[in-house]
Structure formats: structure tokens, C-alpha cells
Amino acid sequence: MEEHNDQLKDLSNRITRSTVAVIDTVAARGGFRGEELATIGQLRDQCIACIQTLEAMDGVPKETTEE
């Protein structure tokens, strides 16, 4: 069971970090319309919160995820 929890944490960490990277890249290229920005921003904020929660669970120092 513990192995599954570790795998889930690792997968969640990778997914959320990748999602933030994709959002930042697309935003930098002007790939979102104005009416989409609130939803995209909320998704990014949720991913950052997930990353911070996973790091807190592991006792890992927080990395800077925002510029």
C-alpha cells in the first residue's frame, strides 16, 4: 500500500509540474484568449497548491515555481 501511495505522490508531482510548465509556455506564446485566462489561472494555482502540499508531505524544501 505504501508503494502505491509513493507512486501516486510521484505521479501527481510530475503531472502538476508539467501542467504548470505547459501553461507558462502557452501563455508566453499568447496561446490563450482573454476569456480563458481566469480558468487557466485557476488551474495553474491549483497545480502550485498541489506541488506545495506534496513537498510539505515529504518535508522537501519548497522550490520556486513562480517567476
N, CA, C, O and CB atoms as a CASP TS submission, in Angstrom:
PFRMAT TS
TARGET T0000
AUTHOR 0000-0000-0000
METHOD Language model
MODEL 1
PARENT N/A
ATOM      1  N   MET     1       0.829  -1.194   0.000  1.00  0.00           N
ATOM      2  CA  MET     1       0.000   0.000   0.000  1.00  0.00           C
ATOM      3  C   MET     1       0.870   1.253   0.000  1.00  0.00           C
ATOM      4  O   MET     1       0.583   2.209  -0.719  1.00  0.00           O
ATOM      5  CB  MET     1      -0.941   0.001   1.210  1.00  0.00           C
ATOM      6  N   GLU     2       1.919   1.249   0.795  1.00  0.00           N
ATOM      7  CA  GLU     2       2.820   2.411   0.874  1.00  0.00           C
ATOM      8  C   GLU     2       3.475   2.677  -0.479  1.00  0.00           C
ATOM      9  O   GLU     2       3.672   3.829  -0.865  1.00  0.00           O
ATOM     10  CB  GLU     2       3.906   2.187   1.954  1.00  0.00           C
ATOM     11  N   GLU     3       3.809   1.608  -1.196  1.00  0.00           N
ATOM     12  CA  GLU     3       4.424   1.769  -2.516  1.00  0.00           C
ATOM     13  C   GLU     3       3.466   2.469  -3.474  1.00  0.00           C
ATOM     14  O   GLU     3       3.884   3.309  -4.272  1.00  0.00           O
ATOM     15  CB  GLU     3       4.842   0.401  -3.090  1.00  0.00           C
ATOM     16  N   HIS     4       2.184   2.126  -3.395  1.00  0.00           N
ATOM     17  CA  HIS     4       1.182   2.765  -4.249  1.00  0.00           C
ATOM     18  C   HIS     4       1.038   4.245  -3.903  1.00  0.00           C
ATOM     19  O   HIS     4       0.890   5.085  -4.791  1.00  0.00           O
ATOM     20  CB  HIS     4      -0.176   2.054  -4.109  1.00  0.00           C
ATOM     21  N   ASN     5       1.082   4.557  -2.615  1.00  0.00           N
ATOM     22  CA  ASN     5       1.000   5.952  -2.192  1.00  0.00           C
ATOM     23  C   ASN     5       2.192   6.746  -2.716  1.00  0.00           C
ATOM     24  O   ASN     5       2.035   7.876  -3.179  1.00  0.00           O
ATOM     25  CB  ASN     5       0.931   6.047  -0.660  1.00  0.00           C
ATOM     26  N   ASP     6       3.370   6.162  -2.645  1.00  0.00           N
ATOM     27  CA  ASP     6       4.569   6.831  -3.152  1.00  0.00           C
ATOM     28  C   ASP     6       4.483   7.030  -4.663  1.00  0.00           C
ATOM     29  O   ASP     6       4.872   8.078  -5.179  1.00  0.00           O
ATOM     30  CB  ASP     6       5.827   6.021  -2.795  1.00  0.00           C
ATOM     31  N   GLN     7       3.976   6.027  -5.367  1.00  0.00           N
ATOM     32  CA  GLN     7       3.824   6.142  -6.818  1.00  0.00           C
ATOM     33  C   GLN     7       2.809   7.227  -7.170  1.00  0.00           C
ATOM     34  O   GLN     7       3.016   7.997  -8.108  1.00  0.00           O
ATOM     35  CB  GLN     7       3.393   4.794  -7.425  1.00  0.00           C
ATOM     36  N   LEU     8       1.720   7.283  -6.420  1.00  0.00           N
ATOM     37  CA  LEU     8       0.695   8.295  -6.661  1.00  0.00           C
ATOM     38  C   LEU     8       1.243   9.696  -6.388  1.00  0.00           C
ATOM     39  O   LEU     8       0.978  10.626  -7.150  1.00  0.00           O
ATOM     40  CB  LEU     8      -0.542   8.026  -5.787  1.00  0.00           C
ATOM     41  N   LYS     9       2.001   9.847  -5.309  1.00  0.00           N
ATOM     42  CA  LYS     9       2.606  11.147  -4.998  1.00  0.00           C
ATOM     43  C   LYS     9       3.571  11.568  -6.094  1.00  0.00           C
ATOM     44  O   LYS     9       3.569  12.723  -6.521  1.00  0.00           O
ATOM     45  CB  LYS     9       3.336  11.096  -3.647  1.00  0.00           C
ATOM     46  N   ASP    10       4.394  10.630  -6.550  1.00  0.00           N
ATOM     47  CA  ASP    10       5.362  10.937  -7.599  1.00  0.00           C
ATOM     48  C   ASP    10       4.654  11.322  -8.896  1.00  0.00           C
ATOM     49  O   ASP    10       5.030  12.298  -9.544  1.00  0.00           O
ATOM     50  CB  ASP    10       6.290   9.740  -7.837  1.00  0.00           C
ATOM     51  N   LEU    11       3.647  10.567  -9.267  1.00  0.00           N
ATOM     52  CA  LEU    11       2.899  10.857 -10.481  1.00  0.00           C
ATOM     53  C   LEU    11       2.192  12.210 -10.377  1.00  0.00           C
ATOM     54  O   LEU    11       2.222  13.001 -11.320  1.00  0.00           O
ATOM     55  CB  LEU    11       1.881   9.743 -10.756  1.00  0.00           C
ATOM     56  N   SER    12       1.569  12.472  -9.253  1.00  0.00           N
ATOM     57  CA  SER    12       0.898  13.756  -9.043  1.00  0.00           C
ATOM     58  C   SER    12       1.881  14.915  -9.141  1.00  0.00           C
ATOM     59  O   SER    12       1.577  15.952  -9.731  1.00  0.00           O
ATOM     60  CB  SER    12       0.200  13.777  -7.680  1.00  0.00           C
ATOM     61  N   ASN    13       3.047  14.734  -8.566  1.00  0.00           N
ATOM     62  CA  ASN    13       4.074  15.766  -8.613  1.00  0.00           C
ATOM     63  C   ASN    13       4.496  16.044 -10.053  1.00  0.00           C
ATOM     64  O   ASN    13       4.598  17.201 -10.461  1.00  0.00           O
ATOM     65  CB  ASN    13       5.287  15.352  -7.774  1.00  0.00           C
ATOM     66  N   ARG    14       4.737  14.994 -10.812  1.00  0.00           N
ATOM     67  CA  ARG    14       5.158  15.171 -12.209  1.00  0.00           C
ATOM     68  C   ARG    14       4.056  15.793 -13.062  1.00  0.00           C
ATOM     69  O   ARG    14       4.327  16.666 -13.886  1.00  0.00           O
ATOM     70  CB  ARG    14       5.574  13.827 -12.809  1.00  0.00           C
ATOM     71  N   ILE    15       2.819  15.350 -12.869  1.00  0.00           N
ATOM     72  CA  ILE    15       1.698  15.893 -13.646  1.00  0.00           C
ATOM     73  C   ILE    15       1.518  17.385 -13.359  1.00  0.00           C
ATOM     74  O   ILE    15       1.380  18.185 -14.284  1.00  0.00           O
ATOM     75  CB  ILE    15       0.392  15.127 -13.325  1.00  0.00           C
ATOM     76  N   THR    16       1.521  17.748 -12.099  1.00  0.00           N
ATOM     77  CA  THR    16       1.284  19.153 -11.761  1.00  0.00           C
ATOM     78  C   THR    16       2.421  20.044 -12.245  1.00  0.00           C
ATOM     79  O   THR    16       2.167  21.148 -12.727  1.00  0.00           O
ATOM     80  CB  THR    16       1.106  19.312 -10.253  1.00  0.00           C
ATOM     81  N   ARG    17       3.654  19.597 -12.131  1.00  0.00           N
ATOM     82  CA  ARG    17       4.780  20.395 -12.617  1.00  0.00           C
ATOM     83  C   ARG    17       4.737  20.529 -14.138  1.00  0.00           C
ATOM     84  O   ARG    17       5.028  21.599 -14.674  1.00  0.00           O
ATOM     85  CB  ARG    17       6.113  19.765 -12.179  1.00  0.00           C
ATOM     86  N   SER    18       4.382  19.468 -14.826  1.00  0.00           N
ATOM     87  CA  SER    18       4.266  19.528 -16.282  1.00  0.00           C
ATOM     88  C   SER    18       3.136  20.466 -16.697  1.00  0.00           C
ATOM     89  O   SER    18       3.275  21.225 -17.656  1.00  0.00           O
ATOM     90  CB  SER    18       4.029  18.125 -16.860  1.00  0.00           C
ATOM     91  N   THR    19       2.029  20.412 -15.981  1.00  0.00           N
ATOM     92  CA  THR    19       0.894  21.277 -16.289  1.00  0.00           C
ATOM     93  C   THR    19       1.274  22.744 -16.144  1.00  0.00           C
ATOM     94  O   THR    19       0.938  23.560 -17.002  1.00  0.00           O
ATOM     95  CB  THR    19      -0.292  20.947 -15.381  1.00  0.00           C
ATOM     96  N   VAL    20       1.972  23.082 -15.067  1.00  0.00           N
ATOM     97  CA  VAL    20       2.424  24.461 -14.869  1.00  0.00           C
ATOM     98  C   VAL    20       3.362  24.880 -16.003  1.00  0.00           C
ATOM     99  O   VAL    20       3.256  25.991 -16.521  1.00  0.00           O
ATOM    100  CB  VAL    20       3.133  24.611 -13.502  1.00  0.00           C
ATOM    101  N   ALA    21       4.270  23.998 -16.382  1.00  0.00           N
ATOM    102  CA  ALA    21       5.207  24.310 -17.467  1.00  0.00           C
ATOM    103  C   ALA    21       4.479  24.551 -18.778  1.00  0.00           C
ATOM    104  O   ALA    21       4.823  25.478 -19.512  1.00  0.00           O
ATOM    105  CB  ALA    21       6.218  23.181 -17.639  1.00  0.00           C
ATOM    106  N   VAL    22       3.471  23.726 -19.088  1.00  0.00           N
ATOM    107  CA  VAL    22       2.700  23.891 -20.321  1.00  0.00           C
ATOM    108  C   VAL    22       1.921  25.207 -20.288  1.00  0.00           C
ATOM    109  O   VAL    22       1.923  25.956 -21.265  1.00  0.00           O
ATOM    110  CB  VAL    22       1.733  22.698 -20.523  1.00  0.00           C
ATOM    111  N   ILE    23       1.265  25.484 -19.180  1.00  0.00           N
ATOM    112  CA  ILE    23       0.504  26.729 -19.056  1.00  0.00           C
ATOM    113  C   ILE    23       1.422  27.933 -19.253  1.00  0.00           C
ATOM    114  O   ILE    23       1.085  28.856 -19.994  1.00  0.00           O
ATOM    115  CB  ILE    23      -0.194  26.806 -17.678  1.00  0.00           C
ATOM    116  N   ASP    24       2.577  27.926 -18.595  1.00  0.00           N
ATOM    117  CA  ASP    24       3.501  29.056 -18.709  1.00  0.00           C
ATOM    118  C   ASP    24       4.011  29.219 -20.137  1.00  0.00           C
ATOM    119  O   ASP    24       4.135  30.343 -20.625  1.00  0.00           O
ATOM    120  CB  ASP    24       4.681  28.875 -17.752  1.00  0.00           C
ATOM    121  N   THR    25       4.305  28.119 -20.804  1.00  0.00           N
ATOM    122  CA  THR    25       4.797  28.179 -22.183  1.00  0.00           C
ATOM    123  C   THR    25       3.731  28.709 -23.131  1.00  0.00           C
ATOM    124  O   THR    25       4.003  29.589 -23.948  1.00  0.00           O
ATOM    125  CB  THR    25       5.261  26.798 -22.643  1.00  0.00           C
ATOM    126  N   VAL    26       2.524  28.178 -23.026  1.00  0.00           N
ATOM    127  CA  VAL    26       1.442  28.618 -23.911  1.00  0.00           C
ATOM    128  C   VAL    26       1.098  30.084 -23.643  1.00  0.00           C
ATOM    129  O   VAL    26       0.858  30.848 -24.578  1.00  0.00           O
ATOM    130  CB  VAL    26       0.189  27.729 -23.721  1.00  0.00           C
ATOM    131  N   ALA    27       1.075  30.471 -22.380  1.00  0.00           N
ATOM    132  CA  ALA    27       0.775  31.865 -22.038  1.00  0.00           C
ATOM    133  C   ALA    27       1.842  32.806 -22.600  1.00  0.00           C
ATOM    134  O   ALA    27       1.516  33.877 -23.113  1.00  0.00           O
ATOM    135  CB  ALA    27       0.672  32.034 -20.507  1.00  0.00           C
ATOM    136  N   ALA    28       3.100  32.416 -22.508  1.00  0.00           N
ATOM    137  CA  ALA    28       4.194  33.237 -23.023  1.00  0.00           C
ATOM    138  C   ALA    28       4.088  33.411 -24.537  1.00  0.00           C
ATOM    139  O   ALA    28       4.531  34.423 -25.080  1.00  0.00           O
ATOM    140  CB  ALA    28       5.544  32.613 -22.658  1.00  0.00           C
ATOM    141  N   ARG    29       3.512  32.441 -25.206  1.00  0.00           N
ATOM    142  CA  ARG    29       3.355  32.496 -26.668  1.00  0.00           C
ATOM    143  C   ARG    29       2.031  33.132 -27.092  1.00  0.00           C
ATOM    144  O   ARG    29       1.734  33.219 -28.284  1.00  0.00           O
ATOM    145  CB  ARG    29       3.454  31.095 -27.253  1.00  0.00           C
ATOM    146  N   GLY    30       1.237  33.574 -26.115  1.00  0.00           N
ATOM    147  CA  GLY    30      -0.041  34.214 -26.425  1.00  0.00           C
ATOM    148  C   GLY    30      -1.098  33.239 -26.885  1.00  0.00           C
ATOM    149  O   GLY    30      -1.951  33.587 -27.702  1.00  0.00           O
ATOM    150  N   GLY    31      -1.055  32.027 -26.375  1.00  0.00           N
ATOM    151  CA  GLY    31      -1.944  30.973 -26.840  1.00  0.00           C
ATOM    152  C   GLY    31      -3.300  30.900 -26.177  1.00  0.00           C
ATOM    153  O   GLY    31      -4.091  30.020 -26.516  1.00  0.00           O
ATOM    154  N   PHE    32      -3.604  31.788 -25.244  1.00  0.00           N
ATOM    155  CA  PHE    32      -4.905  31.770 -24.585  1.00  0.00           C
ATOM    156  C   PHE    32      -5.679  33.029 -24.945  1.00  0.00           C
ATOM    157  O   PHE    32      -5.105  34.111 -25.072  1.00  0.00           O
ATOM    158  CB  PHE    32      -4.746  31.649 -23.053  1.00  0.00           C
ATOM    159  N   ARG    33      -6.982  32.876 -25.107  1.00  0.00           N
ATOM    160  CA  ARG    33      -7.851  34.033 -25.321  1.00  0.00           C
ATOM    161  C   ARG    33      -8.176  34.645 -23.964  1.00  0.00           C
ATOM    162  O   ARG    33      -8.079  33.991 -22.925  1.00  0.00           O
ATOM    163  CB  ARG    33      -9.161  33.631 -26.086  1.00  0.00           C
ATOM    164  N   GLY    34      -8.557  35.900 -24.002  1.00  0.00           N
ATOM    165  CA  GLY    34      -8.849  36.626 -22.762  1.00  0.00           C
ATOM    166  C   GLY    34      -9.847  35.940 -21.861  1.00  0.00           C
ATOM    167  O   GLY    34      -9.654  35.872 -20.647  1.00  0.00           O
ATOM    168  N   GLU    35     -10.919  35.426 -22.451  1.00  0.00           N
ATOM    169  CA  GLU    35     -11.965  34.800 -21.634  1.00  0.00           C
ATOM    170  C   GLU    35     -11.518  33.474 -21.012  1.00  0.00           C
ATOM    171  O   GLU    35     -12.193  32.945 -20.129  1.00  0.00           O
ATOM    172  CB  GLU    35     -13.206  34.569 -22.476  1.00  0.00           C
ATOM    173  N   GLU    36     -10.397  32.944 -21.463  1.00  0.00           N
ATOM    174  CA  GLU    36      -9.868  31.690 -20.914  1.00  0.00           C
ATOM    175  C   GLU    36      -8.899  31.908 -19.754  1.00  0.00           C
ATOM    176  O   GLU    36      -8.574  30.971 -19.024  1.00  0.00           O
ATOM    177  CB  GLU    36      -9.173  30.907 -22.005  1.00  0.00           C
ATOM    178  N   LEU    37      -8.448  33.126 -19.592  1.00  0.00           N
ATOM    179  CA  LEU    37      -7.364  33.388 -18.650  1.00  0.00           C
ATOM    180  C   LEU    37      -7.723  33.085 -17.197  1.00  0.00           C
ATOM    181  O   LEU    37      -6.884  32.572 -16.456  1.00  0.00           O
ATOM    182  CB  LEU    37      -6.942  34.814 -18.764  1.00  0.00           C
ATOM    183  N   ALA    38      -8.944  33.389 -16.778  1.00  0.00           N
ATOM    184  CA  ALA    38      -9.332  33.114 -15.390  1.00  0.00           C
ATOM    185  C   ALA    38      -9.279  31.618 -15.096  1.00  0.00           C
ATOM    186  O   ALA    38      -8.758  31.203 -14.061  1.00  0.00           O
ATOM    187  CB  ALA    38     -10.743  33.657 -15.108  1.00  0.00           C
ATOM    188  N   THR    39      -9.817  30.816 -16.005  1.00  0.00           N
ATOM    189  CA  THR    39      -9.823  29.362 -15.817  1.00  0.00           C
ATOM    190  C   THR    39      -8.403  28.807 -15.831  1.00  0.00           C
ATOM    191  O   THR    39      -8.053  27.968 -15.001  1.00  0.00           O
ATOM    192  CB  THR    39     -10.666  28.681 -16.907  1.00  0.00           C
ATOM    193  N   ILE    40      -7.596  29.269 -16.761  1.00  0.00           N
ATOM    194  CA  ILE    40      -6.207  28.816 -16.845  1.00  0.00           C
ATOM    195  C   ILE    40      -5.442  29.218 -15.591  1.00  0.00           C
ATOM    196  O   ILE    40      -4.652  28.435 -15.063  1.00  0.00           O
ATOM    197  CB  ILE    40      -5.521  29.395 -18.098  1.00  0.00           C
ATOM    198  N   GLY    41      -5.674  30.428 -15.118  1.00  0.00           N
ATOM    199  CA  GLY    41      -5.023  30.885 -13.886  1.00  0.00           C
ATOM    200  C   GLY    41      -5.417  30.050 -12.679  1.00  0.00           C
ATOM    201  O   GLY    41      -4.582  29.734 -11.832  1.00  0.00           O
ATOM    202  N   GLN    42      -6.693  29.695 -12.608  1.00  0.00           N
ATOM    203  CA  GLN    42      -7.159  28.845 -11.506  1.00  0.00           C
ATOM    204  C   GLN    42      -6.509  27.467 -11.563  1.00  0.00           C
ATOM    205  O   GLN    42      -6.097  26.926 -10.537  1.00  0.00           O
ATOM    206  CB  GLN    42      -8.688  28.705 -11.545  1.00  0.00           C
ATOM    207  N   LEU    43      -6.418  26.906 -12.759  1.00  0.00           N
ATOM    208  CA  LEU    43      -5.773  25.596 -12.913  1.00  0.00           C
ATOM    209  C   LEU    43      -4.314  25.672 -12.481  1.00  0.00           C
ATOM    210  O   LEU    43      -3.827  24.786 -11.780  1.00  0.00           O
ATOM    211  CB  LEU    43      -5.873  25.105 -14.376  1.00  0.00           C
ATOM    212  N   ARG    44      -3.615  26.724 -12.896  1.00  0.00           N
ATOM    213  CA  ARG    44      -2.213  26.889 -12.514  1.00  0.00           C
ATOM    214  C   ARG    44      -2.076  27.025 -10.995  1.00  0.00           C
ATOM    215  O   ARG    44      -1.199  26.407 -10.391  1.00  0.00           O
ATOM    216  CB  ARG    44      -1.607  28.119 -13.215  1.00  0.00           C
ATOM    217  N   ASP    45      -2.938  27.830 -10.383  1.00  0.00           N
ATOM    218  CA  ASP    45      -2.909  27.999  -8.923  1.00  0.00           C
ATOM    219  C   ASP    45      -3.165  26.672  -8.204  1.00  0.00           C
ATOM    220  O   ASP    45      -2.524  26.382  -7.194  1.00  0.00           O
ATOM    221  CB  ASP    45      -3.953  29.042  -8.485  1.00  0.00           C
ATOM    222  N   GLN    46      -4.093  25.872  -8.716  1.00  0.00           N
ATOM    223  CA  GLN    46      -4.376  24.565  -8.122  1.00  0.00           C
ATOM    224  C   GLN    46      -3.166  23.646  -8.230  1.00  0.00           C
ATOM    225  O   GLN    46      -2.863  22.903  -7.296  1.00  0.00           O
ATOM    226  CB  GLN    46      -5.590  23.919  -8.800  1.00  0.00           C
ATOM    227  N   CYS    47      -2.478  23.694  -9.359  1.00  0.00           N
ATOM    228  CA  CYS    47      -1.280  22.871  -9.537  1.00  0.00           C
ATOM    229  C   CYS    47      -0.178  23.295  -8.564  1.00  0.00           C
ATOM    230  O   CYS    47       0.487  22.450  -7.966  1.00  0.00           O
ATOM    231  CB  CYS    47      -0.773  22.967 -10.988  1.00  0.00           C
ATOM    232  N   ILE    48       0.009  24.599  -8.411  1.00  0.00           N
ATOM    233  CA  ILE    48       1.022  25.099  -7.474  1.00  0.00           C
ATOM    234  C   ILE    48       0.679  24.651  -6.053  1.00  0.00           C
ATOM    235  O   ILE    48       1.567  24.244  -5.305  1.00  0.00           O
ATOM    236  CB  ILE    48       1.125  26.652  -7.546  1.00  0.00           C
ATOM    237  N   ALA    49      -0.600  24.723  -5.674  1.00  0.00           N
ATOM    238  CA  ALA    49      -1.016  24.277  -4.338  1.00  0.00           C
ATOM    239  C   ALA    49      -0.749  22.785  -4.156  1.00  0.00           C
ATOM    240  O   ALA    49      -0.326  22.358  -3.082  1.00  0.00           O
ATOM    241  CB  ALA    49      -2.513  24.579  -4.107  1.00  0.00           C
ATOM    242  N   CYS    50      -0.988  22.001  -5.183  1.00  0.00           N
ATOM    243  CA  CYS    50      -0.735  20.556  -5.121  1.00  0.00           C
ATOM    244  C   CYS    50       0.756  20.280  -4.949  1.00  0.00           C
ATOM    245  O   CYS    50       1.149  19.446  -4.134  1.00  0.00           O
ATOM    246  CB  CYS    50      -1.263  19.856  -6.393  1.00  0.00           C
ATOM    247  N   ILE    51       1.582  20.983  -5.719  1.00  0.00           N
ATOM    248  CA  ILE    51       3.040  20.818  -5.612  1.00  0.00           C
ATOM    249  C   ILE    51       3.497  21.157  -4.200  1.00  0.00           C
ATOM    250  O   ILE    51       4.277  20.413  -3.605  1.00  0.00           O
ATOM    251  CB  ILE    51       3.777  21.713  -6.646  1.00  0.00           C
ATOM    252  N   GLN    52       3.022  22.264  -3.665  1.00  0.00           N
ATOM    253  CA  GLN    52       3.424  22.680  -2.317  1.00  0.00           C
ATOM    254  C   GLN    52       2.961  21.680  -1.260  1.00  0.00           C
ATOM    255  O   GLN    52       3.680  21.421  -0.295  1.00  0.00           O
ATOM    256  CB  GLN    52       2.861  24.069  -2.002  1.00  0.00           C
ATOM    257  N   THR    53       1.776  21.122  -1.434  1.00  0.00           N
ATOM    258  CA  THR    53       1.271  20.121  -0.497  1.00  0.00           C
ATOM    259  C   THR    53       2.112  18.853  -0.548  1.00  0.00           C
ATOM    260  O   THR    53       2.456  18.295   0.493  1.00  0.00           O
ATOM    261  CB  THR    53      -0.192  19.793  -0.800  1.00  0.00           C
ATOM    262  N   LEU    54       2.444  18.396  -1.746  1.00  0.00           N
ATOM    263  CA  LEU    54       3.280  17.200  -1.886  1.00  0.00           C
ATOM    264  C   LEU    54       4.661  17.418  -1.272  1.00  0.00           C
ATOM    265  O   LEU    54       5.199  16.528  -0.613  1.00  0.00           O
ATOM    266  CB  LEU    54       3.418  16.816  -3.367  1.00  0.00           C
ATOM    267  N   GLU    55       5.233  18.606  -1.488  1.00  0.00           N
ATOM    268  CA  GLU    55       6.539  18.900  -0.903  1.00  0.00           C
ATOM    269  C   GLU    55       6.467  18.942   0.626  1.00  0.00           C
ATOM    270  O   GLU    55       7.373  18.470   1.313  1.00  0.00           O
ATOM    271  CB  GLU    55       7.074  20.231  -1.441  1.00  0.00           C
ATOM    272  N   ALA    56       5.390  19.506   1.142  1.00  0.00           N
ATOM    273  CA  ALA    56       5.222  19.569   2.598  1.00  0.00           C
ATOM    274  C   ALA    56       5.070  18.168   3.186  1.00  0.00           C
ATOM    275  O   ALA    56       5.564  17.892   4.279  1.00  0.00           O
ATOM    276  CB  ALA    56       3.998  20.433   2.965  1.00  0.00           C
ATOM    277  N   MET    57       4.386  17.285   2.456  1.00  0.00           N
ATOM    278  CA  MET    57       4.197  15.910   2.923  1.00  0.00           C
ATOM    279  C   MET    57       5.533  15.173   2.999  1.00  0.00           C
ATOM    280  O   MET    57       5.747  14.346   3.885  1.00  0.00           O
ATOM    281  CB  MET    57       3.229  15.154   1.995  1.00  0.00           C
ATOM    282  N   ASP    58       6.424  15.482   2.066  1.00  0.00           N
ATOM    283  CA  ASP    58       7.719  14.812   2.020  1.00  0.00           C
ATOM    284  C   ASP    58       8.793  15.543   2.817  1.00  0.00           C
ATOM    285  O   ASP    58       9.901  15.034   2.982  1.00  0.00           O
ATOM    286  CB  ASP    58       8.165  14.666   0.592  1.00  0.00           C
ATOM    287  N   GLY    59       8.466  16.737   3.311  1.00  0.00           N
ATOM    288  CA  GLY    59       9.446  17.514   4.047  1.00  0.00           C
ATOM    289  C   GLY    59      10.555  18.057   3.166  1.00  0.00           C
ATOM    290  O   GLY    59      11.650  18.352   3.644  1.00  0.00           O
ATOM    291  N   VAL    60      10.265  18.190   1.861  1.00  0.00           N
ATOM    292  CA  VAL    60      11.239  18.714   0.914  1.00  0.00           C
ATOM    293  C   VAL    60      11.148  20.217   0.905  1.00  0.00           C
ATOM    294  O   VAL    60      10.044  20.761   0.908  1.00  0.00           O
ATOM    295  CB  VAL    60      11.016  18.144  -0.500  1.00  0.00           C
ATOM    296  N   PRO    61      12.277  20.913   0.894  1.00  0.00           N
ATOM    297  CA  PRO    61      12.215  22.369   0.810  1.00  0.00           C
ATOM    298  C   PRO    61      11.480  22.795  -0.455  1.00  0.00           C
ATOM    299  O   PRO    61      11.634  22.180  -1.510  1.00  0.00           O
ATOM    300  CB  PRO    61      13.630  22.976   0.838  1.00  0.00           C
ATOM    301  N   LYS    62      10.687  23.845  -0.340  1.00  0.00           N
ATOM    302  CA  LYS    62       9.914  24.321  -1.483  1.00  0.00           C
ATOM    303  C   LYS    62      10.835  24.951  -2.516  1.00  0.00           C
ATOM    304  O   LYS    62      11.709  25.756  -2.196  1.00  0.00           O
ATOM    305  CB  LYS    62       8.844  25.330  -1.035  1.00  0.00           C
ATOM    306  N   GLU    63      10.610  24.557  -3.767  1.00  0.00           N
ATOM    307  CA  GLU    63      11.345  25.170  -4.867  1.00  0.00           C
ATOM    308  C   GLU    63      10.532  26.349  -5.375  1.00  0.00           C
ATOM    309  O   GLU    63       9.313  26.384  -5.210  1.00  0.00           O
ATOM    310  CB  GLU    63      11.628  24.141  -6.012  1.00  0.00           C
ATOM    311  N   THR    64      11.184  27.287  -5.976  1.00  0.00           N
ATOM    312  CA  THR    64      10.471  28.414  -6.565  1.00  0.00           C
ATOM    313  C   THR    64       9.807  27.919  -7.833  1.00  0.00           C
ATOM    314  O   THR    64      10.477  27.478  -8.767  1.00  0.00           O
ATOM    315  CB  THR    64      11.428  29.621  -6.855  1.00  0.00           C
ATOM    316  N   THR    65       8.473  27.996  -7.861  1.00  0.00           N
ATOM    317  CA  THR    65       7.737  27.523  -9.023  1.00  0.00           C
ATOM    318  C   THR    65       7.147  28.687  -9.806  1.00  0.00           C
ATOM    319  O   THR    65       6.561  28.490 -10.870  1.00  0.00           O
ATOM    320  CB  THR    65       6.635  26.562  -8.599  1.00  0.00           C
ATOM    321  N   GLU    66       7.302  29.897  -9.283  1.00  0.00           N
ATOM    322  CA  GLU    66       6.802  31.070  -9.978  1.00  0.00           C
ATOM    323  C   GLU    66       7.969  31.982 -10.263  1.00  0.00           C
ATOM    324  O   GLU    66       8.940  32.033  -9.509  1.00  0.00           O
ATOM    325  CB  GLU    66       5.713  31.798  -9.156  1.00  0.00           C
ATOM    326  N   GLU    67       7.861  32.704 -11.365  1.00  0.00           N
ATOM    327  CA  GLU    67       8.933  33.623 -11.730  1.00  0.00           C
ATOM    328  C   GLU    67       8.843  34.909 -10.973  1.00  0.00           C
ATOM    329  O   GLU    67       9.674  35.797 -11.162  1.00  0.00           O
ATOM    330  CB  GLU    67       8.912  33.904 -13.197  1.00  0.00           C
TER
END
